[in-house]
Amino acid sequence: MPNCPECAAKEKRKMQERYEEETPEEDRGRDDLYKLFDQVEIPMKLDTATKHFICKRCGLYATREQVSDIRYKLNQREKTREDRQDDYLNWWQKSKKEKQEE
């Protein structure tokens, strides 16, 4: 059974905030945080008649594809100013011919 992406994202955010408060910056490690994230399990129940998954915690009602789409959107990182600057720099350094092909 898949985990509810919305509830899992909320729990992971809470865990990350708690981890950052409790752990000094020099002792923080990504692996430790990911181990905490692996502990988050909020299974969804399958409605066999409609083939939809239901989260008993938040009430999400979605197909497997919709759950996957929600998980993808929640895991996307927002573009920072530096990302946009890098994209622009890459675009600027392309030749005129490459720019016209886009």
Buried (B, 14 or more C-beta within 10 A) or exposed (E): EBBBBBBBBBBBEEBEEEBEEEEEEEEEEEEEBEEBBEEBEBEBEBEEEEEBBBBEBBEBEBEEEBBEEBBEEBEEEEEEEEEEEEEEEEEEEEEEEEEEEE
